[in-house]
Amino acid sequence: MDELATFLFNRHFKFPTGAILSPLVEGAPSEDAIETPSTQGKSTHNSPQEVTPFNRSTQTNSPTTTKMPLLRSLATKAGIIRTPSDRETKLEQGGKWREAQKLRFKHFTKCAREVDQDKQIYDLIRADQRILFQVQARAAQLKTEKDAASGLQPQPKSSSTARPAKVARLESKLLESKVVQSVRWSSSDTAPKQLQKECLDGSCEAIWVAEHHRHNMLSQVPEGPAKRAYLSLHQQSGWHLSKWQRSECAAVGGCCARDCGCCTRSRCPDLPTLYHGHCLSYCPCCAKARGFTITPDSIDDDKMLPEIKLYDWCHGNHDYVSRVMNAHIWGL
């Protein structure tokens, strides 16, 4: 390693080959430190004019020590020293994807993590679930529109796809905001402030907002083995169809408990982007199977998702946490 560092250092600073080679080699004495017949019995200390600048015996701050990070960086860029990501990529290219994921998991468990990294991973997984929530709400909405267009009567207990209660609340808020704006406009010469619009679940705008939120959450996860594992896993076809995830979907009454195969297909084929995942409360097939529909106001109210407290997630006090993280990050 010292010979490599010496070579890179000489090459970087344009020193002649061999000019500082022997003083930099570990354990190699300087020329003045070697006793010869002509120097035996004489002082081996050099005069100030003869001191070698890179002599370890006379210098406390060796250039090898001070320049080692620079040399290591140059060697890494030149491909002489391989990084963990290089080894992972080589394994993936060799068809050993699981071995690459295991290597990432090994690095993740050994390296020191930032304080907020566990929360960032939690937020990233929730962002993925939020996209799936909106996509399935979109599928339910489109199914209702198709049924209405074909003249089919909706189910007697169906209130999720039309969501009259939720629509009524939003209309009430909109009407109230219009009244407030009209009062402000009549009593002041300044234009009223535009209030933030609340988009309906299942709208294209809601899906776009969820996608944008997931991008923000992913950008906050620091570069490292966990992020590389997440990106690599989600590029695999059928990554969500592990035995554990299918059993969890079946346990809450999802389509994995039936032979419909909804979880193996895109959750909303009418959308230009294909979204895959397991069932949530808005799934039209699940609503038909249980005989009634559920209208959660947000993903936090979805009863088909497990309730995991953030404290348990960050402190690893829940065995379910490790299973969820393995399913969404490592895929092992």
C-alpha positions, -999 to +999 in steps of 0.1 A: +000+000+000+029+024+008+045+017-026+012+026-043+009+057-022+045+067-030+039+062-068+007+083-068+023+110-047+053+113-069+031+113-100+008+139-086+035+164-074+059+157-104+088+144-083+114+122-100+109+085-096+130+073-067+136+108-052+114+100-022+108+063-026+131+049+000+122+074+028+085+066+022+087+029+024+076+016+057+107+006+078+132+017+052+160+038+068+173+070+053+207+071+037+222+091+066+209+065+091+229+036+075+263+032+091+292+028+067+329+022+076+336+059+070+308+070+093+312+045+121+319+063+154+308+096+139+276+114+146+248+103+123+228+136+128+226+157+096+233+193+096+203+216+090+214+221+054+214+183+048+181+174+064+159+155+039+125+171+038+107+137+036+128+119+061+105+102+087+133+101+113+135+139+113+100+149+104+069+144+126+043+154+101+051+131+072+037+139+038+026+103+036+003+109+066-009+144+055-014+134+019-029+100+024-066+110+020-057+128-012-038+097-025-066+074-015-091+097-034-069+097-065-064+060-064-102+055-060-109+077-090-083+059-110-099+026-102-069+012-083-089+011-050-124-004-053-153+011-033-181-010-017-205+002-045-180-011-071-181-046-056-219-045-054-222-035-090-198-063-101-219-088-082-251-075-099-236-076-133-225-112-126-261-122-119-256-123-081-282-097-071-289-113-037-252-114-029-250-077-037-280-070-014-264-090+014-232-070+010-251-038+012-269-050+043-236-060+059-222-025+053-254-009+066-252-028+099-215-020+104-213+016+094-223+044+117-257+058+108-269+093+111-294+100+138-323+108+114-316+081+089-341+056+104-368+082+103-359+091+067-362+055+057-396+053+075-408+084+056-396+070+023-416+037+028-447+057+038-443+079+007-444+047-014-475+036+004-491+070-001-486+067-039-502+033-038-531+047-018-538+074-044-535+050-073-560+025-059-583+054-051-580+064-087-589+029-098-620+029-076-630+062-090-626+051-126-646+019-119-675+039-105-675+061-136-674+031-159-703+015-140-723+047-142-716+050-179-727+014-186-759+019-166-750-004-137-764+004-104-738+009-076-737-013-046-762-003-019-735+002+007-710+018-017-699+052-005-662+051-011-658+057-047-683+085-049-673+096-013-703+119-008-694+127+028-658+136+019-669+156-012-695+174+010-668+184+035-646+197+007-674+216-009-683+231+025-647+243+029-647+257-006-680+275+000-667+289+033-635+301+017-655+318-011-676+336+015-645+347+034-629+359+002-660+379-008-662+396+026-625+405+024-629+418-011-658+440-003-642+455+028-607+460+014-592+472-019-565+445-018-570+413-037-579+382-015-552+357-008-554+324-027-561+296-003-544+262-008-566+237-026-572+203-012-571+177-039-595+148-039-581+113-033-578+095-066-573+125-087-543+128-111-532+158-091-532+138-059-510+111-076-486+138-088-483+153-054-476+119-039-450+112-065-433+145-058-434+138-021-417+105-026-390+122-046-384+146-018-382+118+008-357+098-014-335+128-018-333+132+020-319+097+025-281+100+026-260+082+000-251+048+014-259+011+013-295+015+024-303+039-005-284+018-030-303-013-018-337+005-021-330+017-056-317-017-067-347-036-052-373-014-068-358-020-102-365-057-098-396-070-114-421-084-089-400-072-059-433-069-038-443-105-044-422-120-016-438-148+005-440-126+036-457-096+017-482-119+001-491-135+034-495-100+050-518-090+022-539-121+026-541-117+063-559-083+060-583-096+033-564-085+003-564-100-031-535-124-023-562-143-003-580-149-036-572-161-071-580-128-088-543-119-092-548-082-087-515-078-068-495-093-097-509-067-122-508-029-124-531-014-098-546+010-123-541+000-160-557+032-172-528+053-159-498+058-182-474+047-154-476+011-141-479+009-103-476-024-085-483-032-049-506-049-025-542-040-015-553-010+005-588+000+015-597+016-018-591-016-038-623-022-059-618-060-059-615-060-021-646-038-017-666-062-038-653-093-019-661-079+016-695-064+005-689-029+015-665-001+009-642+019+032-634+056+028-603+066+047-596+103+048-559+097+045-534+068+044-530+072+082-566+061+085-563+031+062-571+000+083-553-024+059-519-009+068-502-020+100-500+006+127-462+011+134-452+039+158-423+060+147-406+054+181-406+017+176-394+021+141-364+043+150-354+023+181-359-012+166-383-023+194-407-041+171-399-073+152-424-062+126-402-032+118-373-054+106-397-074+084-411-043+068-377-028+062-364-060+047-394-062+024-390-026+012-353-020+014-333-053+012-356-079-003-338-108+013 
